[in-house]
Each structure stands twice: as structure tokens, then as C-alpha cells.
């Protein structure tokens, strides 16, 4: 909770272009620049760990690069409106995930045509979204499969990107290639989507291990037992163990 509060406060400075306040180190940036040099857009898959705003500093350091972030404006609406009022230019590059699906698809396609970096958080499921139960830290957890459908439709290279908070004013940006291109075969579509979601879960686990206090999903992320009797038995065992 402390780390989350600190990164939330930092968002004010990151969005108000006070970049000189921060010590930001990049890892794998050369790989991202190689993808960008090909003249296409790049789909960046992030997560609710660390600070995604730290990644937006790339757009400030490279004015010619557009960073478009897909997010649902309805979630934490008041906070989002307040933060984006600090930097209307960044707010203008938000692609609303809560928009009509056709409108969302067109907006993302247009950004890709401009060679933009399109940021998308791929660890949290929205209501009604298709999911795959992937193994994550030894237990099943639901991960959305939509990001991989989007990647296949846009035909863009996909990279992972995480901005880990390291305390004080320090952040580490990590980039790695996830897929040169995701192609889905209709006859095996479900299995392929599951495999991509599992691969993402494994890499997210790796980066979470680097600094566990950067994990900002404060709810029941993992599956609970469906059998009430089993749940009661597990609870009783836990009480005995604690005792």
C-alpha cells in the first residue's frame, strides 16, 4: 500500500512534465527502438505493477513518438480526470477501452498506422471479457485473452513493458520482445490464446519477483475453491497451522 501510494503521488510529477525529478533507468530500450525503426506501430503489454506513467516519459524524451494508452476512463474517473488535467497532451492520447468496440478498433488501427506505441494493460479482466485460467505463482488466475486477439488483428510486434518503482525517485523501465507477430489459426484459436496468456503470466511472474511490493492488484486475484466444504476444511487447517 505504501509503494502504491508513492507511485500515485509520482504520477502528478510525471504527468506535469517534471521529469528532471526522477532517476529512470531503461533495460531493453534498444530492442524497442529496433522495432520502432521498422516504421510500424508497436503494441506494448503492461500490467498493474509499478507505474505505467513512467513508461510515458519515453514520449516526452522523444517528441516524435506518439504513446497511446488504452484505458477505461470510467474506472477511477475522478482521479483520472484530475491527473490528465495536468497534461492535456497525454490525455488526448488516451484510447478509451470503454468505447464502442468498433470505435475502439478504429482508434487503435489509426494509432498503429501512425507508428504509435500502443500501451495496453493485460493482467486485469473487465466484466464480460474472455479469459484463460493461467498458472500464476502456483495457482490458477484469470487473464484476459483480448490483448492477443487485438495483436493478431493489428499485425503488430508485441513487447512487454514494465516500470518498476525502486524507492525514492528511482524507476527501472524493462522492455522485452513478446512476439514478432501473433497469428491465430481459427481451428486452434482457443488453445493458442490460452498459450499466449500463459506465456504472459510467466513473464509477469518474473517481473513481479524482481520487486513484489510493485504488485498493485488488491483483490482476490486467484481462483477460490468452488466446494464450500473444501473451503471450510482449508480454513480450519489454516487456523490450526496458525495456532
Secondary structure, 3 states (H helix, E strand, C coil): CHHHHHHHHHHHHHHCCCHHHCEEEEECHHHHHHHHCCCCCEEEEECCEECCHHHHHHHHHCCCCCEEEEECCCCCHHHHHHHHCCCHHHHCCEEECCCCHHHHHHHHHHHHHCCCEEEEECCCCCCCCCEEEEEECCEEEEEECHHHHHHHHHCCEEEEEEEEECCCCEEEEEEEEEECCCCCCHHHHHHHHHHHHHHHHHHHHHHHHHCHHHECCCCCCECCCCCHHHHHHHHHHHHHHHC
